[in-house]
Amino acid sequence: MAILLTQEEKDLYEKALNYGKEKLYPLTFDVDKSPELNREMIKDMAKNGFCGVGIPKEMGGKGYNYLQTALIYEGLAYGDGMMAFQMQLHNNISMEIATFYEGISDEVKAIVPGLADGSKLTAFALTESASGCDPSATTAYAELREDGYHIFGKKDWISNAENADYYNVMIKDGKDSKNMIMLLVDKGTKGLKFLKNRERLIGNGMSCGSLEFDDCVVPVSRLLSANGFKEALIAIDVARVYTPAIAVGVAQRALDITAEYLATRESFGTPILKNQGVQWELADLSAKIEAARWLVYRTASVMDSGEPVAITAAKNKYFGTEVAMEVLVKCAQYFGAEGFMKDSRISKLLYVAKMLQIVDGTTEIQKIVIGRDIARKYLKKSK
Ligand SMILES: Cc1cc2nc3c(=O)[nH]c(=O)nc-3n(C[C@H](O)[C@H](O)[C@H](O)COP(=O)(O)OP(=O)(O)OC[C@H]3O[C@@H](n4cnc5c(N)ncnc54)[C@H](O)[C@@H]3O)c2cc1C
């Protein structure tokens, strides 16, 4: 792995960063409330080359590798963390559909170009109300009958639940089975209902809610994977490369606006930033962001190399999102009362950082993965 970024990688980051600063940042408050503007901006991001990034060129995508893609999300997130999150969510699911599942049907292959150019949106439906961190507690299931898979059950907290065109749904292959499969379900399929959109602290321009499958029938050609759990773990590793990239962009933006604010905000007759104690705390945060940034680049590079990445990805997800949260808690404090206002920039960033600690495997789940790996090695030695 090269320790420094190439010029091409730097250019890609700059392109996303400039787009984030110029197009996304000014719209943060509007796009957060308006589903129409939100959708328009996803399309605009696609038009500007940020969609279909991990999909091979021959399938209509941009063919970027993991490092290039992570750089794009970091840059976009500097402009708006929620929009970067949505772009990576759609791109991840699209890339998985296009490249993860061997032997996908021609019917599914024909869907990929529309995902790559952003004209169609995707959602990933794994979580259920009683099976968040523990997918083995999934209850939704499909029965294979003559006319296809009949799906029953409910999924919760699904991003894009209301406005996706396709759902990548993870369910058991039989009521009493432990095996999970993945099926690609079209919006509007009979028996699939969007139940409710719950208001969140951030990102209400994107829908996030429940789906009900009540004898929803999909053809066998929509099977993405018969070994869904194993495949889902790979997909989750991908998200654990990118969510921290977004966290780094968000944390850097927070640090920059805080330094800017403290340079002009006076207390005791002098700019607050003149206090060495304040400078030292910002120095601390700046160093941690830099460490998180390079862990993202390293994790993406490991992924690009094809070496096992699960433990590195867990460390990446854990560290990057924890650093972002620490940065945001401290920076929001430096904004005083202003940082407690719903319409302040820093409080918006604080909510994004909180969300990033939960999605794609919580902080605690990452610690379980890393801790088990340590225990596995040393418990073996002490036998
Ligand atoms: C904005 C948003 C968007 C989302 N989008 C999607 C989506 O598109 N698709 C999808 O499938 N899901 C989505 N989710 C759901 C998300 O993946 C889950 O919320 C997450 O996996 C955690 O599950 P849970 O909320 O049920 O927490 P729970 O499983 O109820 O856990 C509660 C708390 O306990 C901790 N905990 C759990 N087990 C242990 C343990 N053994 N040891 C220590 N601590 C533990 C957890 O870390 C957490 O802090 C989304 C969530 C949010 C907030």
The ligand as a Gaussian input file, in Angstrom:
#p B3LYP/6-31G(d) Opt

LIG

0 1
 C      -31.054000       6.422000      10.588000
 C      -31.061000       4.928000      10.559000
 C      -31.103000       4.283000       9.350000
 C      -31.121000       2.881000       9.297000
 N      -31.202000       2.280000       8.081000
 C      -31.288000       0.921000       8.004000
 C      -31.434000       0.269000       6.742000
 O      -31.436000       0.916000       5.691000
 N      -31.568000      -1.080000       6.717000
 C      -31.556000      -1.840000       7.845000
 O      -31.666000      -3.060000       7.751000
 N      -31.422000      -1.245000       9.081000
 C      -31.291000       0.108000       9.185000
 N      -31.159000       0.733000      10.414000
 C      -31.210000      -0.074000      11.617000
 C      -29.843000      -0.242000      12.253000
 O      -29.049000      -1.110000      11.488000
 C      -30.074000      -0.771000      13.692000
 O      -30.669000       0.297000      14.406000
 C      -28.803000      -1.209000      14.365000
 O      -28.358000      -2.409000      13.798000
 C      -28.988000      -1.423000      15.869000
 O      -30.099000      -2.208000      16.141000
 P      -31.162000      -1.734000      17.254000
 O      -31.446000      -0.296000      17.013000
 O      -32.294000      -2.683000      17.246000
 O      -30.368000      -1.857000      18.622000
 P      -30.422000      -3.092000      19.645000
 O      -30.019000      -4.344000      18.970000
 O      -31.734000      -3.060000      20.342000
 O      -29.280000      -2.666000      20.668000
 C      -29.502000      -1.624000      21.643000
 C      -28.159000      -1.206000      22.235000
 O      -27.543000      -2.312000      22.899000
 C      -26.252000      -2.547000      22.369000
 N      -26.011000      -3.992000      22.348000
 C      -26.716000      -4.936000      21.686000
 N      -26.191000      -6.171000      21.913000
 C      -25.131000      -5.991000      22.738000
 C      -24.188000      -6.877000      23.336000
 N      -24.209000      -8.190000      23.110000
 N      -23.228000      -6.343000      24.135000
 C      -23.169000      -5.002000      24.354000
 N      -24.042000      -4.125000      23.819000
 C      -25.016000      -4.608000      23.025000
 C      -26.286000      -1.946000      20.978000
 O      -24.996000      -1.616000      20.513000
 C      -27.148000      -0.722000      21.194000
 O      -26.371000       0.313000      21.707000
 C      -31.105000       2.123000      10.488000
 C      -31.024000       2.797000      11.723000
 C      -31.003000       4.172000      11.761000
 C      -30.907000       4.865000      13.085000

